[in-house]
Amino acid sequence: MDPVSFVDMVALEQAAKVILTDSGGVQKEAFFYGVPCITMRDETEWVETVESGANHLVGANRDRIQVAACQLIHKIRTDSPTPVYGTGKAATAILTHLLNHSFE
C-alpha cells in the first residue's frame, strides 16, 4: 500500500483490530484509540502502555510477532486499558473549578 496522509492513517488505526508497528507515535495513538498494539522493537518510550496490557513488545522475532498477532486477532477485547493518561476530562474539571471560585 502506498503511504497515506495523517488523516487517513488515523482512520486506519481507529478501524484496526490490531496494530503492528515499530513507531513510537503509532504505539501511543493505538493506545488512545483502544486498539491493541504489537511493537516490533525490544523497548519502548511508552512503557506505561506495555504495563497497562495495551501494547506488546515482541522485538524483531518473526515467531513472536506471529504468535502475538494471532493471539490478539482472535481475542475478544472486553476490558479497557487502564486510563494511564487520565480520562480526557481535565479541561472540564479546571473550568468548573475556576467558575466556582472567586479570585480576589
C-alpha positions in Angstrom: 0.0 0.0 0.0 1.2 3.5 -0.8 1.9 6.0 2.1 -1.3 7.7 3.4 -2.0 11.1 4.8 -2.1 11.6 8.6 -5.9 11.8 8.5 -6.1 8.5 6.5 -3.7 6.9 8.9 -5.8 7.9 11.9 -8.8 6.4 10.2 -7.0 3.2 9.5 -5.7 3.0 13.1 -9.1 3.6 14.6 -10.7 0.9 12.4 -7.9 -1.7 13.0 -8.4 -4.8 15.1 -4.7 -4.9 15.9 -1.8 -2.6 15.0 1.7 -3.9 14.3 4.4 -1.1 14.4 7.9 0.0 15.2 6.8 3.6 15.5 6.6 5.3 18.9 3.9 7.7 17.8 1.7 4.9 16.4 2.0 2.9 19.7 0.6 5.9 21.6 -2.1 6.5 19.0 -3.2 2.8 19.2 -3.5 3.2 23.0 -5.7 6.3 22.7 -7.9 4.6 20.1 -8.2 1.5 22.3 -6.6 -0.8 19.6 -4.2 -3.5 20.8 -0.7 -2.9 19.6 2.2 -5.1 18.8 5.5 -3.2 18.9 8.2 -4.8 16.8 11.0 -3.4 19.0 12.8 -4.6 22.1 12.0 -1.4 24.1 9.6 1.5 24.0 9.5 5.0 25.3 5.8 4.4 26.3 6.3 1.7 29.0 3.0 2.6 30.6 1.2 1.3 27.5 3.0 -2.1 28.0 2.3 -2.1 31.7 -1.4 -1.5 31.0 -1.5 -4.5 28.7 -2.4 -2.5 25.6 1.0 -2.7 24.0 3.0 -5.9 23.5 6.8 -5.7 22.9 7.9 -8.6 20.7 11.2 -7.4 19.1 12.0 -8.3 15.6 11.5 -12.1 16.1 9.2 -13.4 13.4 7.8 -16.2 15.6 7.0 -13.8 18.5 5.3 -11.4 16.1 3.1 -14.1 14.6 2.1 -15.6 17.9 1.2 -12.2 19.4 -0.7 -11.2 16.3 -2.7 -14.4 16.2 -3.5 -14.1 19.9 -4.7 -10.6 19.7 -6.6 -11.0 16.4 -8.6 -13.9 17.9 -9.1 -12.3 21.4 -12.4 -10.6 22.0 -11.5 -7.5 23.9 -13.8 -7.0 26.8 -11.6 -4.9 29.0 -10.4 -1.3 28.6 -6.8 -0.3 29.1 -6.1 1.5 32.3 -6.5 5.2 31.7 -2.9 6.0 32.5 -3.1 9.4 30.8 -6.3 10.4 32.6 -9.9 10.4 31.4 -9.8 13.3 29.0 -11.9 15.5 31.2 -9.2 17.7 32.8 -10.2 20.8 30.9 -13.8 20.5 32.1 -12.7 20.0 35.7 -10.4 23.0 35.5 -13.0 25.2 34.0 -15.6 24.1 36.6 -13.1 24.9 39.4 -12.3 28.3 38.0 -16.0 29.2 37.6 -16.9 28.1 41.1 -14.1 30.0 42.9 -13.7 33.7 43.2 -10.2 35.1 42.9 -9.8 38.5 44.6 
